Amino acid sequence: MPIKNFRWFIEALSPEEGHLHGIQRVLFSSQTPFQSLDIMELGSYGKALVLDGKVQSSLLDEFIYHETLVHPAMLSHPAPKRVFIVGGGEGATLREVLRHPTVERALMVDIDEEVVNRCKELLPEWHKGAFDDPRAEIRFLDARRYLEETDERFDVIIIDISEPVEEGPAYLLFTREFYHIVHRCLTDQGIIALQAGSVSLSELSCFTAIHQTLRSVFPVVAPYWATIPSFALPWGFSVASKQPDPRALGPDTIDRLIAERIGPDLRYYDGLTHQMSFLLPKYVRRHLEEEKRIIEDNHPLFTFH
């Protein structure tokens, strides 16, 4: 097959592995006060948001990521009215949250105003006007500080930020201390959802650390996963809550809830996909159990403190 493109972007997946993308064109590139920001058109995946050299979402498959991140938590809550979104610069997480008619207020707090403004301008396919919904409120603040200081309580908190690279803007939003803050800001049946890093056979440390850290704060922790082609690796997520457990909802229940609350427009998520998502591969389950035993035996384990 002839090579059509001689401009390339290499996303480093690890020190020894990368994902090579042909670049059709660069729509925007800058260094914000917090991170490098690129919006480019990739040959295989269309437009993509890239932060600090990492693909956050692409036009071809963003629906997989955002439907997977949002709906298991939202449907597990009996009637989510107040939703807090940490990050979510593209506006697609907000878009999916606002599909739920019970939502009265969706507060999105992102520290990087330039990312949100450029996504609003250049990625309309993502937000689809969600920023203009009267139920939406956008603030450009430190989300951790906001939650530390607020007296508000939320039914669902969705954490849509990049992986916790040390020294990066997201690192302090994956710690035990932060999850305690989140726990305090939830209602009695409150629930959170977050992306939790790769579940690749060669790189499970981030996913495992997040899982064990969540277990130290929440009584219910339900890890799950999806295949998102532009990420190049199988990807992990987690739901944690004070009471609801998404694993208790069968395919028929999920399909009924989708029909009642959302309608027929979802492209990825349904009852069977929900069931599949929480069925982790054996190697992942074994790794989580081994790390759990290490903790219980009081041996040292890498976690986010």
Disulfide bonds with the S-S distance in Angstrom:
none
